[in-house]
């Protein structure tokens, strides 16, 4: 097994290419399904779009319903929330908020990182 295969099997977030491979379709078809509201909502962070592997697998198990119907069914399932401090989170909403925050942090830090690297690489 190659390193990339190990990483892909352990990864819980899927790229559009990964989703296309799982569905045996083209990348273009995945984008069409997303724009029509037929795929579960992806997580976006720092300009990247990723789908949770568990959500795609569950969506397939349910017979590939529309995103709206998928969300309704998922809400009916018992999803156990967890707490961080006083705030209670559902796993998917926590990840969405976490990646949004990481994206914002990276957006603001990139100019400083670039300046640091320019100065560092001079020497």
Number of C-alpha atoms within 10 A of each C-alpha: 5 6 7 9 10 10 10 12 8 9 11 13 18 20 16 18 15 17 21 17 13 14 14 11 12 14 17 12 14 21 15 13 15 16 10 11 15 19 23 22 18 19 20 15 18 14 9 11 14 19 20 20 17 12 20 21 13 15 22 14 10 13 9 16 17 17 18 14 16 21 16 11 13 15 10 9 9 7 11 8 12 12 9 8 6 6 7 11 15 12 12 14 11 15 14 14 15 13 16 16 14 12 17 12 12 13 12 10 11 11 11 10 12 11 11 11 11 11 10 9 8 6 5
